[in-house]
């Protein structure tokens, strides 16, 4: 049985030249200061709101943008994509520009996703494209659908056009044998997205996983949702594909639940989230012929559990129904060490003009610092590798 070593920094950072390693170490030293991140992200948000995008972009380009994003365009991201693939780590392309509530932005986002699919078509370094349906459908319409409210005639027209837009993207992915991840959203708009992805899977996942829904296990109801939906997919005769994550909207969910006086849908403890996440992994691997799963986590225990479950079932490390993924710039000790053992390993790679990706970067900085111990772990690993290479005395 293979024993993974997540402390092997030589494997983890082999793809980074010395100057990148030192740069990332210095940046993570700053990110590790929670007060600094809190102050910096607030200041950046206020400057953005006041219309000062360019100064914020200038500050972010050589720092957190360089660490967490691939480049301004797919073409400019190619260098980083190939750099990862030299070490058997693929890229999941994510057009990081956040959509707004107008047709022009929806069309721009749809075209960018289609461009990414065609880019991935004959590129072994890219096998998955990420999509965020709130960049393709107005949030307000999803909110009404989730609440089972009747749409106006105008809203129905917009929703119909949105579904056609999404269907054309999904069909293009299917025709070009490229998987499409659908991001999870806030609990009060998630149901229509679950319904939509289920219907897309019914059409396009008959032979292999193309469309993936995202399941957030920090919600109390998601483990049962996952199990029930897999059973429905079995009955309907298609592969249910899921990207399993812990979750990303904790503070927003808690605040809304308090304001509207309903039960908070988020788990009462991290332990409960971890338990449900690992139980979802067990269920997925035990049903691996009918389920495809992306183990999207920075958690070493969950990653190790998934590999152990695969070994127990005598599954090959590179089984086509099991992928592992971490964010670009994070958890290289997981991504590159499992890639070395021939597991399907990918990095989630956002790209887009700096000034347009700033909201994503602000959210990433805030989310990363909220995970207990995450920044400290990243910093220690970088420090260990800097020392191993004898680059300078720390």
JOQUIJO-V954622 format. One record per pair of residues at least 6 apart in sequence whose C-alpha atoms are under 8 Angstrom apart, sorted by sequence separation. I is the first residue (numbers start at 1). J is the second residue. If there is no record, write none. Layout:
i={I,I}
j={J,J}
This chain:
i={30,31,47,60,70,71,84,85,99,100,120,121,144,145,173,184,204,205,216,217,233,234,257,258,267,285,297,310,311,326,338,339,351,368,369,386,387,30,70,84,99,120,144,173,204,215,233,257,284,310,338,368,387,13,48,70,120,201,257,284,295,326,47,81,120,201,284,326,336,70,81,99,141,170,201,230,254,307,325,335,70,117,200,201,215,229,253,254,295,324,335,44,97,117,253,254,335,116,253,95,141,197,281,182,197,198,113,197,250,95,113,95,113,141,94,194,324,328,323,324,325,326,327,328,285,303,323,324,325,326,327,328,137,322,323,324,325,326,327,328,93,323,325,278,282,285,317,318,319,320,137,277,281,285,317,318,319,109,110,136,137,317,318,109,215,217,246,278,282,295,297,317,212,213,214,215,216,217,218,219,246,292,293,294,295,296,297,298,106,107,136,182,184,212,213,214,215,216,217,218,292,293,294,295,296,297,105,106,136,170,174,179,180,181,182,183,184,209,211,212,213,214,215,216,217,291,292,293,294,295,296,106,179,180,181,182,183,184,202,206,207,208,209,210,212,214,215,216,246,294,303,178,179,180,181,182,184,206,207,209,245,289,298,93,133,167,171,177,179,181,205,206,244,288,298,90,91,92,170,202,205,300,90,91,92,93,94,95,99,100,202,205,27,89,90,91,92,93,94,95,99,101,102,174,202,244,298,27,90,91,92,93,94,98,99,101,173,201,92,100,101,201,201,85,201,147,170,74,146,24,82,146,81,145,146,221,74,81,143,146,220,143,146,219,220,142,145,219,220,331,142,218,219,330,333,129,131,133,218,242,244,128,129,130,131,132,133,139,142,239,240,241,242,243,244,245,127,128,129,130,131,132,142,239,240,241,242,243,244,245,246,127,128,129,130,131,132,218,238,239,240,241,242,243,244,245,128,130,220,223,227,239,243,244,218,219,223,226,110,114,117,121,218,110,113,117,121,217,223,227,234,121,223,114,118,120,218,110,117,217,133,217,230,117,230,181,186,187,186,15,15,15,15,187,209,209,248,89,89,88,87,89,88,87,88,87,88,92,94,96,97,89,90,91,92,93,94,95,96,97,89,90,91,92,93,94,95,96,97,88,89,90,91,92,93,94,95,89,91,93,98,68,69,97,98,68,96,97,67,68,96,98,67,68,98,97,96,77,74,73,74,70,71,72,73,69,70,71,72,73,68,69,70,71,72,68,69,71,72,65,61,68,6,60,65,57,64,57,56,4,54,57,53,1,45,45,44,13,12,13,12,41,11,12,12,13,9,12,41,8,11,12,41,7,11,6,6,37,38,8,11,37,6,5,37,4,4,31,34,32,31,32,31,32,28,32,28,29,28,25,25,24,25,21,22,21,9,13,9,18,7,9,10,9}
j={36,37,53,66,76,77,90,91,105,106,126,127,150,151,179,190,210,211,222,223,239,240,263,264,273,291,303,316,317,332,344,345,357,374,375,392,393,37,77,91,106,127,151,180,211,222,240,264,291,317,345,375,394,21,56,78,128,209,265,292,303,334,56,90,129,210,293,335,345,80,91,109,151,180,211,240,264,317,335,345,81,128,211,212,226,240,264,265,306,335,346,56,109,129,265,266,347,129,266,109,155,211,295,197,212,213,129,213,266,112,130,113,131,159,113,213,343,347,343,344,345,346,347,348,306,324,344,345,346,347,348,349,159,344,345,346,347,348,349,350,116,346,348,302,306,309,341,342,343,344,162,302,306,310,342,343,344,135,136,162,163,343,344,136,242,244,273,305,309,322,324,344,240,241,242,243,244,245,246,247,274,320,321,322,323,324,325,326,135,136,165,211,213,241,242,243,244,245,246,247,321,322,323,324,325,326,135,136,166,200,204,209,210,211,212,213,214,239,241,242,243,244,245,246,247,321,322,323,324,325,326,137,210,211,212,213,214,215,233,237,238,239,240,241,243,245,246,247,277,325,334,210,211,212,213,214,216,238,239,241,277,321,330,126,166,200,204,210,212,214,238,239,277,321,331,124,125,126,204,236,239,334,125,126,127,128,129,130,134,135,237,240,63,125,126,127,128,129,130,131,135,137,138,210,238,280,334,64,127,128,129,130,131,135,136,138,210,238,130,138,139,239,240,125,241,188,211,116,188,67,125,189,125,189,190,265,119,126,188,191,265,189,192,265,266,189,192,266,267,378,190,266,267,378,381,178,180,182,267,291,293,178,179,180,181,182,183,189,192,289,290,291,292,293,294,295,178,179,180,181,182,183,193,290,291,292,293,294,295,296,297,179,180,181,182,183,184,270,290,291,292,293,294,295,296,297,181,183,273,276,280,292,296,297,272,273,277,280,165,169,172,176,273,166,169,173,177,273,279,283,290,178,280,172,176,178,276,169,176,276,193,277,290,178,291,243,249,253,253,83,84,86,87,265,292,321,367,335,336,336,336,339,339,339,340,340,342,346,348,350,351,344,345,346,347,348,349,350,351,352,345,346,347,348,349,350,351,352,353,345,346,347,348,349,350,351,352,347,349,351,356,327,328,356,357,328,356,357,328,329,357,359,329,330,360,360,360,351,351,351,352,349,350,351,352,349,350,351,352,353,349,350,351,352,353,350,351,353,354,354,354,361,300,354,361,354,361,355,355,304,355,358,355,311,359,362,362,332,332,333,333,362,333,334,335,336,333,336,365,333,336,337,366,333,337,333,334,365,366,337,340,366,337,337,369,337,338,365,369,369,369,375,375,376,375,379,378,379,379,379,382,382,383,382,386,386,381,385,382,391,381,384,385,385}
